Structures are given as structure tokens and as C-alpha cells.
Amino acid sequence: MNPAIFDKLIDDALFNRIVENLQPGIELQGLHGLQHWRRVARNANWIVEASCNDLDEDVVYHFAYLHDSCREHDGRDRQHGARAAERVMDWWAKGYINLSQDQALLLATACEVHSSIDKAINPTLAACLDADRLDLGRCGIQLDPGRLSLPLSARYIKAALQEATIRP
């Protein structure tokens, strides 16, 4: 499947805005760039399609492209989630993100906490965290089913590892 197909899960104008606003220290093809976003979107799509839960797929797909969009570099950047959350609310207020206020708040929360909490109970937040964690194989990190919030996410570990670009 063409990975660019996942770019269509969000509005073209928003996608272009995200790409245009990347920090100079982040390469579009870097560890936290476009290929990662596409794999997170693919993972999110697997979770959404398999889920019986009441999760908000629009929030999950937006998360795939926004959660790492405010990184300053590919190394340890502890504030990138908080910056992404601020961007979400700013862009939502300006009309760049076409979600309800509740959806924007949930998206901002997911961006803010995606690298700082272990698990989530809210199904949408859980799907966001799991979609991102399923791509940890690109960094050579062993995927632990116990770190996933949704039991159904564990069934995708093998497929996610096979398609990840593993970097030393």
C-alpha cells in the first residue's frame, strides 16, 4: 500500500501547514518525520478498524501527524508534546484544524502526554498512544504488549515491526 494514502486522513491544507512549520532541526525524512507520521496513521487505522470501542477516529488521525510536529530535534526533546498541544489549540482557534472544541482538547491532551504517561483509559487517547508506540521498532526498541493501552493493539506488533524502518 502506498504510504501517502494515509496523508489523506487529514485535510490537505493542514497537512501542508504541518510540513511548512517543521523546526529547522527536524528533517521531513528524519526519525520523527513524515515516514513516522505515516506509520502512526497506518497503526491508528488498524486500531480504528478493529476497535469496538467508542473512539474518535478524527482525533486519532490528527494525532498521527501532529504529535511530533513541534520537535526541535530528533533527540530527547521533553517539551515537544507540550508545544504540539499549544499548536493544536492555537491552530484550532484560527480555524486550521476542523474539529469540535472537545475533539481539539482531546487531541491537545494526547499530544501533550504521548511520551510521558504509561497507559490511558480513554479509548481515543489509548488509540493515540498505541499507534505511536507500535512504531518504536524504528528505533530498535522492543515492543512490549504490556505498554499498550488497548489489548487489541498487541495483535499488530509483528506487522508494525516488519514495516518499521529500523535505525541504529
Number of C-alpha atoms within 10 A of each C-alpha: 5 5 13 11 11 20 19 10 20 19 14 11 10 17 16 11 13 15 16 10 10 18 14 10 12 19 15 18 10 13 19 19 19 21 17 23 28 20 24 29 27 23 28 26 19 17 26 22 10 11 15 10 12 10 18 16 18 17 24 30 28 25 32 29 25 23 30 27 26 23 24 17 18 14 11 9 12 11 14 22 25 20 19 24 25 17 18 24 18 14 16 19 13 10 10 15 18 17 15 11 12 10 17 23 17 20 28 26 19 28 31 21 19 25 16 10 11 13 17 19 10 14 18 23 25 22 33 30 30 27 30 24 24 28 25 21 20 21 13 14 14 12 18 12 18 11 16 22 22 21 11 16 23 19 12 15 19 12 11 23 19 11 12 18 18 15 10 7
